[in-house]
Amino acid sequence: MKKILYLTLGLLLGINFNSKAQNVSQTKTELTKILCKTWKADYAIMNGMRINQLPNNIAFEFEFNSDNSYVVIKEKTKQKGKWTFNEKKKYIDLSNNNKTNSRITKINENELILVLVSEGKSNPPSLPNMEVYCKTK
């Protein structure tokens, strides 16, 4: 069940990540205040097209905590992970079971942008060019 959840989340968050999209400019203290709440997937941009109504298999929420943990909530399942702020490179990595699987490249009070990272590398060739935009719940 966990593998299916990881695979679904990973594939559906499949995203193009490039260095100029890294825009987390807050300090660690400011970031914690902005990030640590519940975020809900709102829409996605896939290959330049906006997808307003996300299918049920992308409907999920993130609950971020100040102890650098987070929970992905999808329907009745919850998956725990850790978030790490890379202040030098200006992004936040999200990992499960010590494997980075996605990255927050931009965040402000009302919106965060999430992309997929495959094996710690950006631009996974087998996944669609997609960004998931989340809003506060």
C-alpha positions as CSV (number, residue, x, y, z in Angstrom):
1,M,0.0,0.0,0.0
2,K,2.8,2.4,0.9
3,K,4.6,1.7,-2.4
4,I,1.4,2.5,-4.3
5,L,1.0,5.8,-2.4
6,Y,4.6,6.8,-3.1
7,L,4.4,5.8,-6.7
8,T,1.1,7.7,-7.2
9,L,2.3,10.8,-5.4
10,G,5.6,10.7,-7.2
11,L,4.1,10.2,-10.7
12,L,1.4,12.8,-10.1
13,L,3.9,15.3,-8.8
14,G,6.2,14.6,-11.7
15,I,7.6,17.9,-12.5
16,N,10.2,19.9,-14.3
17,F,12.7,21.5,-12.0
18,N,15.2,24.1,-13.1
19,S,17.6,26.2,-11.1
20,K,16.0,29.5,-11.9
21,A,12.7,28.3,-10.4
22,Q,14.3,28.1,-6.9
23,N,12.8,31.0,-5.1
24,V,12.7,30.2,-1.4
25,S,14.2,33.4,-0.1
26,Q,13.1,33.4,3.6
27,T,15.4,32.7,6.5
28,K,14.9,29.4,8.3
29,T,12.8,31.1,11.1
30,E,10.6,33.0,8.6
31,L,10.2,29.8,6.5
32,T,9.1,27.8,9.4
33,K,6.3,30.3,10.2
34,I,5.1,30.3,6.6
35,L,5.4,26.6,5.9
36,C,4.2,25.0,9.1
37,K,0.5,24.7,8.4
38,T,-1.8,22.6,6.3
39,W,-1.5,23.0,2.5
40,K,-3.9,21.6,-0.1
41,A,-3.2,20.8,-3.8
42,D,-5.1,23.5,-5.8
43,Y,-4.1,23.1,-9.4
44,A,-1.2,21.9,-11.6
45,I,0.7,23.2,-14.6
46,M,1.6,20.4,-17.0
47,N,3.6,21.0,-20.1
48,G,2.5,24.7,-19.9
49,M,-1.2,24.0,-19.5
50,R,-3.1,24.8,-16.4
51,I,-5.1,21.9,-14.9
52,N,-7.7,23.5,-12.7
53,Q,-9.6,20.5,-11.5
54,L,-7.3,17.9,-10.2
55,P,-8.4,14.3,-10.4
56,N,-9.0,12.5,-7.2
57,N,-5.7,10.7,-7.5
58,I,-3.9,14.1,-7.1
59,A,-6.2,15.4,-4.3
60,F,-3.9,15.5,-1.3
61,E,-2.9,17.7,1.6
62,F,0.4,18.4,3.4
63,E,0.7,19.1,7.1
64,F,4.1,20.6,7.9
65,N,5.5,20.8,11.4
66,S,8.2,22.9,13.0
67,D,10.2,19.8,13.9
68,N,11.0,19.3,10.2
69,S,8.4,16.6,9.8
70,Y,5.4,16.5,7.5
71,V,2.4,14.3,6.8
72,V,0.9,13.7,3.3
73,I,-2.8,13.1,3.7
74,K,-4.6,11.4,0.8
75,E,-8.1,10.2,1.4
76,K,-7.8,8.1,4.5
77,T,-4.1,7.4,4.3
78,K,-1.3,9.4,5.9
79,Q,2.4,9.2,5.0
80,K,5.1,10.8,7.2
81,G,8.2,12.4,6.0
82,K,10.9,15.0,6.7
83,W,11.5,18.4,5.1
84,T,14.9,20.0,4.9
85,F,15.6,23.6,3.9
86,N,18.7,24.2,1.7
87,E,19.3,27.8,2.4
88,K,22.2,28.0,0.0
89,K,20.3,26.5,-3.0
90,K,17.0,28.2,-2.1
91,Y,14.7,25.2,-1.9
92,I,13.0,22.7,0.5
93,D,13.5,19.0,0.0
94,L,10.8,16.5,1.0
95,S,11.8,13.0,1.8
96,N,10.3,9.7,2.8
97,N,12.4,6.8,4.1
98,N,15.5,8.9,3.6
99,K,14.9,9.4,-0.1
100,T,14.2,12.8,-1.5
101,N,11.1,12.6,-3.7
102,S,9.9,16.2,-4.2
103,R,11.0,19.8,-3.7
104,I,9.3,23.1,-2.9
105,T,10.8,25.7,-5.2
106,K,8.7,28.6,-4.2
107,I,6.7,29.6,-1.2
108,N,4.9,32.6,0.3
109,E,2.0,33.1,2.8
110,N,-0.6,31.8,0.4
111,E,1.0,29.5,-2.1
112,L,3.8,26.9,-2.5
113,I,5.0,25.2,-5.7
114,L,6.1,21.6,-5.5
115,V,8.1,19.6,-8.1
116,L,9.3,16.0,-8.2
117,V,12.9,15.0,-7.7
118,S,14.0,11.6,-8.8
119,E,17.0,10.1,-7.1
120,G,18.0,13.5,-5.9
121,K,18.2,14.8,-9.5
122,S,16.0,17.4,-11.1
123,N,14.3,17.0,-14.5
124,P,13.4,13.3,-14.3
125,P,13.2,12.3,-18.0
126,S,10.4,9.7,-17.6
127,L,8.0,12.0,-15.9
128,P,5.8,14.8,-17.2
129,N,6.8,18.4,-17.0
130,M,4.5,19.4,-14.1
131,E,4.3,21.8,-11.1
132,V,1.7,21.4,-8.4
133,Y,0.5,24.6,-6.8
134,C,-0.8,24.3,-3.2
135,K,-2.7,26.8,-1.2
136,T,-3.2,27.1,2.5
137,K,-6.2,25.3,3.9
